[in-house]
Amino acid sequence: MPPPSDIVKVAIEWPGANAQLIEMDQKRALPSIIREVCDGWSLSGSEQFALRYADGPQLYITEQSRGEIKNGTILRLAISPARAARQLLERIQSHGIDARLEALKELAKLSADPTFAAEFINMEGIGTLARLVESGTHFGEMLAFTLTAFLELMDHGIVSWDLISLSFIKQIAGYVNQPMVDVSILQRSLAILESMVLNSHSLYHRVAQEITVGQLIGHLQVSNQEIQTYAIALINALFLKAPEDRRQEMASTLAQKHLRSIILNHIIRGNRPIKAEMAHQLYVLQVLTFNLLEERMMTKMDPNDQAQRDVIFELRRIAFDGENDPTATEKRKAMYTKDYKMLGFTNHVNPAMDFTQTPPGMLAVDNMLYLAKVHQDTYIRIVLENSSREDKHECPFGRCAIELTRMLCEILQVGELPNEGCNDYHPMFFTHDRAWEEFFCVCIQLLNKTWKEMRATAEDFNKVMQVVREQITRALVMKPSSLDQLKNKLRGLSYSEILRLRQSERMSQDDFQSPPIIELRERIQPEILELIKQQRLNRLCEGSCFRKLGNRRRQEKFWFCRLSLNHKVLHYGDLDESPQGEVPFELLSDKIPISDIKSVVTGKDCPHMKEKSALKQNKEVLELAFSVLYDPDETLNFVAPNKYEYCIWTDGLCALLGREMGSDLTRSDLDTLISMEMKLRLLDLENITIPEAPPPVPKEPSSYNFSYNYSLTDP
């Protein structure tokens, strides 16, 4: 008979003694259990002791966390958090250097535990650490452990960052500004400054006074990618929290300091593969840079503003007047309306009205003017070759440029905050100082080319824009490393190629809709679903690595989960780093019987998404989140690294629970595999000689069936 659900069998260790094997009653008070354990080893003063996990982070067991203890867990009897905090506080203030170093080393490890952290902070421990830093007497390992403990303690959110003194900030900034400083100290100093900027508006201004972007750029030219990542993270934090009127100034400083080229040469084109956190920080920098366009994107053109209207005059002049000849301009004033029509504006009389919608607002004007001035030959060619046509197939440049600008803003999410966990940066945007404008210039040429390939007219405008959007998004997925490579990718995505790709992708949906084929699909579907189910379960047996999203994202923590080979248990456990290949079951200390799983929930229904409802949860994280709910009222929370892994795991878990696999990936795989199987079987039918049949007996339309004598399982 299985033990009650509130009884867990655990082993408890104590140095120099044999382990105790006990059945822990989860309904019994924790102090009572600790007293019984102490009595087993004849230890007095049980109130001075606590239980901790023996493996992994070795966290203290509390009444709130005891529900996470599983059968077979190894625990360790240890001194209580309060007693440990008091002893460490005394030791780090002792005069013995060796004793102080050992105390700080232990403190750095224990500070990640929220129970210990609360006790240490209540004893004014953070103030003590801050004074040690401010004194400037700690160096090397001792200082590194001090900063680590400080950062871990502050990360719990118990103490406000606003309480940090100016002298502490100056000391930390000094470590960052020093030309030669220990790597571990520099790493922690950068992380502390980033947390200050992100968590306190007042500290942003103080840090900004002590640290300049120019000083941080030097740290991007080192060979240590961790330091590079922390440095970009601090730049991003300063960028993100800067007042709007300061961001453009900061962007100019970054440009003057050649940030883009340094990132390109020392990181993107460096000799080391880019890790996930570095990719995320590059993505954040890309988003923040493009967000500088938001003001222009949301600014309407004022038809009564002569300076703004002069820009339109300039577009007309470059296209039709060549060199700026005042006499020629005077002669052509009566022809402006005709010129504006040939430029492709919707409002021929006052084209300024075309730019009164936001987005894209004045950003479209900026893009058009850049094309006209920097790529003048291309601009004139596009305008003139369309303005000279009389077959209604002319491509309206003005209207296209405005709509294209709006489309690019949507594709690159201009004006939106960076998504947590997203690594979708594009290397090509780091290859040019005017990457946005150059991207537009490439895409407007694509639009003009696609318009001609489609032999489109004004009525086909929306269809052309849909094709161009598809061409651009497909090219971006390929992650071209330069703008030239983007052009090559787009050349390969001609209109005819898009049609071919669409037809290929649609084949599974539109292929053979006759009733006999529908019946064949229905007969094939169960065996195909079983194949997909087995593939999903096999992938779960291989396992996947998931990242823990904490407060400080640069300190990456990972955990791994995989299904047992008999499909009866989920094994999982923490890892120090992302694994290369499969993780053995022996290294995964925790497990959940499949029989205990009650359900699988996704998105905003997940407990870990509800817990963070106060924070800005981005759409991508919600789409990748899922949770396993199991007895007794416990959860295992996931955020998949990508959409593919999300579909694999949610489908696999549903299959284990005997529920329908309903992800987009399953539907796509099902359609693809059924289509392939049907084609094989129908090809086989072509080789069958069917004897001449008598005239068919009239049947009801719904009674179609197969009379061919061949195996459905062996085509």
N, C-alpha and C positions, 0 to 999 in steps of 0.2 A: 504494500500500500504506500503510495507516495506521501512524503511528509507534507504537513500543512504549508500553505503558501507563505505564511508569516514566519516560518522557521528556515533559517539559512545555515548551512554547515560551513564553518570557516576554520582556518588555522591561525593562531596568534603566536607571534614570536617575541622573545625577549633575549637580549644578548647574554650568552653563557648559560642558557637554560634550554631544556627541551620544549619544543613547541606544544601548545595546548590545542587540542581539537575539540571544538565546542559546537553545540547547536544554539545559534543566537536567535532568541525570540524577539522579533521586531516590535512586538507589543510591549515589551518590557523596557523600563527606563534605562537609558544608556549608562548613567552613573552606577546603577545596580549591577549591570553586566561587567563594568570595569572593576568594581569592588570584588566580584567573584573571581575575575582573572587575577587580580593582585593577590588575593588569598591563596590561589593555586601556586604562587611562587613566594608566598610569605612576605609580600611587600606591604608595608604600612603606608598610610596616607594616600588612599586611592584617589582622593579629590585632586591630588597633584599629578595625576596621570590622565592620558587620553589614548584613543586608538587612532592609528594612521594606516593608510595603505602601505604595504611593503614594496610594491612595484609602482612603476610609472611616476607620476608627479608626487606620490606619497602624501596626499592631502589628508588633513585631519577629518575624522568621522564626526559628524554632528547629527543632532536630531533631524535636521532638515535634509541631510545628505545620506543618511543611513539606508534609505530605501534603494540606493544604487548598489548595495552590496549583493553579490551573487553567490550562489553555491560554489565552493571551492576557492573562494577568495582568500588570499594570505594577508593578514593584518599584522600590525606591529604595535606593541605597547610602547608608548613614548611619554615624555613629560608633557604636561598640559600646555596649550598655546600661551596662556598667561605666564606660566612659569618660564617657558622657553623665551618669551619676549623680554621678561625681566632680566634673565641671566645674560642674554645677548646684549641688552642695553648696557648692562654693567661692564661686560667684557670689551665692547667697542670703545668704552671711555677709559679703559685701563691704560697704564703706561707701557706695558710690555708690547713691543711691536709685533712679535710672533703671535701672541694671544689675540691681539686686535685683528690681525690679518685673518686668522682662522675664524674669528667671530663674524667678521664682515663676509667671509666666504660662505659661511653657513646662513647668514642673514639673507644674502642674495638669493639663495635657494629657497628658503622658507617664505620669503616675501610674496611669492606667487600664490600662496595659500590664503584665501580670503579670511579664514578664521584667525590664523596667526596675525595677518595684517591688521585686522581690527584691534586686536590686543596691543600690538606694537604701537599703532597710531594713537591709541588712548593713553599710552605712557609718554606722549610727546616725542616719539621716536623719529618722526620725519624732521622735526625741528633740530634734533641732535645730528642727524645726517647732513642737513643743510649747513649747520655750523661747521662740521668737519670739512665740507667742500669749501665754504667761504674762507676758512682759515688758510687755505693754500698750502698746507703742510703735508698733504697726502699725494703720493705719486704712484705710478705703476699699477701693480695688481691691486693694491689697497684702494686706490682711487677708483679703479674700474669696478670693483665689487661694491663700493659705496654708491656709485652712480647707478649700477644695476639694481641694487636694493631700493634706492630712491624711486626709480622709474617704475618698478614693479608695484611698490606701495601706492604711488599716485594713480596708477592704472585702475585700481579698484574703485576709484571715484568717491572715496570716503571724505577726502579733503579737497577743498577747492584750490585750483591752480592760482587763483587771484591772491592767495596768501603768500606766494613766493616773493622774496625780497629782491630788490634791485641789485644788491651786491651778489646774490646767488646767480642772477642772470648774467651779470658781468663776468663772473668767474667761469661759467659754462661757455659763454661766448668767447672767452679768452682761449679756451682749449680748441675751439673750432678755428679761430683766427691764427693760432700758432702754426708756423710753417712745418715744424717737426713735432708730432705728438703721437703717443701710442695709439695703435689702430683701435683697440677695444675702448679706450677713453674717447676717441673721436667719434666712434660709432654711437656710443651712448649719449654723448653730448648733443649730437645732431638729432637723435630721437627725442631727447628732453626738450630741445628748442621747438621741434615740430609739435609736440604735445602742448606746449605753452601757447603756441600760435593758434592751434585748432580749438583749444578749450577756453581761451580767455581773450576777450576783445582788448582789454587794457594791456595784457602782456604782449599782444601783437605789436603794439606801438613801441614797447620797450625793446623787444627783440629786434624789430626793424631798425631801431637806432643803433643797436650794437653789432648787427650782422648785415652786410651788404651782399647783394647778389653776386657782385664781382668776386668777393672773397669765397663764396660757395662754389663758383665755377671752377676754381683751382682743384677742388676735390673731385671733379669729374674726369680729370686727366690722369688719375692714378690707375693702377692695375687691379685694385681690389673692387669687385663689383658691388659688394655689400656697402662700402663707403660711397660709391657712386649712387647707389639706390637711396641711401639715407639723405644724400645731398640733394638729389632731385626732389625727394619727398618734401624737404624743407623749402626748396624753391617753390614747389607747388602750393604748399601751405601759405607761404607769404603772398603768393599770387592770388590764391582763393580768398583770403581774408582782407586783402588790400581794399581800401575804399575805391569806388568806381573811378573817381578822378585820378587815382594813383596808378591804376592798372596799365593805362596806355603809356604812362611815364616809365613804369617798370618794364613793359614790353620793349620800349626803345632802349633801355639800359641793357636788357638781355641781348638785343640785336647788336648793339655796339660792342658787347663783350664776346660776340661770336658764339653764343650758347648753342645755336643750331648746328654749326659746323663741328663744334667740340663733341656734341652728343653723337653726331653722325660718324665721326672718325674714331672716337674713343670708346663708343658703346655699341652702336648699331653695326658698324663695320669692324668692330674689335675682333680679337681672336677667340673670345669666349662666347658660348651660347647664352642667350639672354634668358634669365630666370623669370618665373611668373611674376614676382613682385616688381622687378625692373620693368617688365612689359606693362604692368598696370600703371606704374608711375609715368612711363612714356605716353601711355594713353591719356592719363589725366592732364599732362602738359599739353598734348595735342588738343584736347577738349577746351582747356582754359584759353589756349591761343586762339582757337576759332571763335570762342565766345566774345572775344574783343570785337567781332564783327556785329554783335547783336545790336549795338546802338544804331549803326547805319542801317541794319536790316529792319529795324522798327521805326525808322525816321521817314516820314512822308516827304515827298517833294512839295515845296510850296510854289504853286504856279505863278505867284506874284513876286517871287524872289528872283531878281535879275541875275544874281551870281549863279544860282542853280540852273536857271534857264540857259545861261551861257554855256554850260556843259553840253546841253543838247545842240546848241549852235555849233559847238566844236566838233561834235560827232558828225554833223551834216557837212561841215567845212572839210574835214579830213576825207570824207567819202567822195565829195563831189567837186571841191574847189581846188584841191592840191595845195600849192603854196598859198600863203595868206595874202591874197591880192585884194585890197579894199575896194578897188574899182569893180572887180569881178563879183565881189560879194554884193555890192550895191545893185548890180545888174540882175542878180539872181533872187533878190528879196521877194519878188512876185511869184517865184517858183518854189518857195519854201514848202508850201503845202504838198506839192508834187514830190519834193525831195523826201519829206517825212513819210509819205506813203511808200516810197521806194525803200526807205530805211526799215519799213515793216512795223511802224507804230500803229496802234489801233486808232488813236485820236490824231488825225492828220493835221488839224488846225492848231491844236495846242497839245503836243505830245507830252508835256509835263504832267498831264492828267493820268497818263499811263503809269506813273510812278507814285500814285497816291495810295496804293494798297500796300499794307504791310502784313507779313513779309511779302516781297523782299525789299520794298522801299528804295532808299538811296543806294543800297548795296548793289542793286542791278546797274545803276548808273556808273558806279565805281568800276564794276567789272567791264562794262562796255567801253568806258574811257581808257582803261588799261589796255584792252585789246587793240583799240584804235591807235594808241600812242606807241606801245611797245611792240606790237605785232601788226604794224600798219599795213603791210602788204597783204597779210591774211584777211584783215578787216575789210580792206577795199575789195579784195577778190570776192569775199562772201556777199557783200552788199551789191556790187555791180553785176555779178553773174545772176543774181536773183532779180534785180531791178530791171534787167534787160529782157526778161522772159515775158512772153505774152500768151502762154498756154495754160495759165491758171495753176501752174505747178511751182510758182515762186515760193521760196521759204522766207516768211516774214521775220527778218533779223531781229527787230526791236521786240516784238512779241515773244519770240523764241528765247531771247537773252533774258527777259524778265522772268519767264516761266522756268527756264533752266536754273537761274539763280535761286528761285524758290525751292526747286527740287533738290539742288545741292545742299541747301540749308537743312532740308528734311533728312537727307541721307546722312549727313555728317552731324546732325542734331545740334546745330548752332543755337546757343542760348540755353541749353539744358545742362544740368549739373552732371559731373562724371558719375558713372555707375560703379558702385562698389563691386569688386571682383571681376570687372571687365578688363581684358588685356588687349582690346582690339585697336592697337595703334597701327598706323600705316607708315612704313619707312620712307616712302617717297615724299611725304610732307616735311621731312627733315632734310631734303636735298636742295631746297631752294628758299631764298629769303622771302619770296612772294609766292609761296606754294599755293595759297588759295586762288589767287588771280591766274596763275599758270594752269591750275586744275580747270578753272572755268574756260580758259582759252582752248585747252585740249577738248573739252566736252562740247563747246559750241561748234567746233569743226566736225566732231562726231555727229552732232545733231544735223548739221547741214548735209553731211554725207548720207546719213540714214534717210533724210527727207527725200533726197534724189533717188536712193535705192528703192524707196517705197512708191516713188512717183506720186507723192502726196499732194493734195490740194488743201485749201484753207479748212475744208470740212473734216479733214483727217488729222487736224492739229493734235487732238488729245491722244489719238492712236499712236502718232509719232512719238509723243512725249512718253507714253507708256513703254514703247520699245527702247527708247534712249535710257530711261530709268533702269530697265532690265539690263541693258548693255553695261551701264556704269556699275551697277551693284554686282553683276557677275565678275567684272574685271577687278573690283575692289576685293572680292573674296579671294582672288589669286594672290593678293598681297604683293603687287609690283614694287620692286625696290627703288625705282626711279620713275620720273615722268616719262622718259623715253620708253621704258618698259611698259608703262601704262598704255602708251600709244600703240605699241605692238600688240598688247592684249586686246585692245579695242578693235584693231584691224582684223583680228581673228574672229571678232564677234559681229560680223556683218548682219544685215537684216535677214539674209537667207539662212545664216547660221542660227540666228535666234529662232527662226521658224522651225528649223530642223530640231533644235533642242526642245522647243515647246512640243513639237509633234512626238518626239521620243519620250518626253516626260508624261505626255498625255495618253500615250499608247495604252497604258494599263487602265485608264479610265474610259476611253472611247472605243477601245478595241472590241469589235464584234458584239453588237448589242442584240443579235437575233435571239429568239427564245431558246433554240437548241444550245447555243453557246452559253447563254445565261445558266441553263440547266447544268452544263458541263462545269462551269465555274463553281456552282453550288456543290457539286459532287467532289471537286478537287479541293475546295477550301479547307475542310477539316484536316486533311493530311498536311497541307501547307502550314496551317496554324500550329500543328503539332511540331513541325520542323522549326518554326520560328520560336516556339516555346522552348524547345531543347537548346536552341542557340542562345536564348536569353539566360537560361539556367546555367549553361556552360560558362558564359561570361561572368555570372555571379560567382561561380566556383573559382574562376581565375582571380576575382576580386578587383577592387578599385581603390585608389588613394583619394582622400578628400582633405581639403584644407580647413583648418579651424579659423574662423574669422573672429579675431579678438579686437581689443581697442587699439593695439599697436601692430599694424599690419606688416611691418618689416620683419618682425620676429616671427617667421613663418612656423606654424605648428601643423603637423599632419596627423591623420589617423587613417587606418586601412580597414576595410571590411570585405569579407568574402564568405561565400556559402560553403558549408561542408559538402564533401563529395557525395554523401548520401541524401543531401537536400533536406536535412532535418534541423540544422543549427546554423545561425549566423554568428561568425567569429569576428571580433573587432578589437582594435587596440591602438594606442598612441604610438607615433613614430617620431624620431628626432629629425628626420629629413625625408624628402620625397623619395620613395624606393625606385630602384631600377629593376623592374621585373616583379615576379610573384613574391609575396611575403609568406613564409611558412606559418602554418597554424600555431606552432609552438610560440611564436612571437606575439600572438594576438591573445591577450589575457582575458578578455571578456567575451561572453557569448549569450545568445538569446535562442531558446528553442523555438522553432517555427510554430509549434503547437500553441505557444503563448501569445503569438501575434494576433491582435484583434482586428486591426485595419491599417491601411496606408493612406495618409492624407497628403495633399500637395498644396503649394502656393500659400495664400494667406491663411489657410486653415491650419498650417503647421504651428506648433507651440513656439518654436524659436522665431517665427516671423511675428507672432502676436506679441511676444515679449519685447520686440524692438519696434513696436508700433509708434513709439514716441519719436523714433529716428526717421530720417528720410529713407524709406525703403524703395530702391529702384526696381523697375519692372523686371530687369534681367535676373536679379537675385531671386525675386518671387517666382519667376518661371523655372528656376533651377532647384527650388527648395522642395523637400519632401520629408516626411517623418513616418517612422514605424511606431505604432501604438501597441503596447503589449502589457500583459498582466504583471503586477497589479497596478494599473494606472501609471505606467512608465512610458517613456518615449526615447527613441534614438533618432536624432535629428541630422539631416544631411543637407548640404548644398553641393549639387553636382558641379564638376569642373566645366562641363559644357552640356549642350542640349542632347548630344548623342548618349552620353553616360546617363543623363537624367532618364531618357526613354528606356534604355537598357535596364536600369535598376527598377523603375516603377513598373515596367512590363513584367520583369522577372519576379518581383515581389507579388504582383497580382496573380501571376501564374502559380506561384507557391500556395497562395490562398484560394486557388480555384476560381479566380475571378477573371473577367474579360480583360485582355490586354488592349488598351484603347489609345495608345500614343500615336502621334503622327508617324513615327518611324515604323511602327507595326503596320499601320494602314499602307504606307508606302511599300514596305517589304512584301506585304501580302499581295498587293496589286502587281508588283514587279514579278514575283515568283509565280503567281497564277498565270500571268501573261506568258512567261517563258514556258511553263509547263503546257499551256494550251497550244502554243505554237509548235512545240515538239509533237504533241499528240495529233494536231491537225496536219502536220507535215507527214506523219506516219499514215494518216488516212489517205493521203494522196496516192500512196502506193498500193492501196487496197482495191482490188477489182470487184466492183459491185455488180452482181447479176441484174439483168433487166427485170424490172419489177412490174407486176400488173398495175393497171390504173389504180391510183390510190383511192381508198374509201374516204369520202369527205368526213373531216373531223372538226371538233370544236377548235377554235384558234389556240386555246390554252393547253391542248393535249399533245404538244410536240414531245417527241422522245427520240432516243438513239436506238437504231436497230443493228448497228455495226458490232460485229463480234470481235472485240479486242479488249485487252486488259487495261483498266484504268490505272493500275499501279505499275505496269511495265510497258511503257510506250515503245 
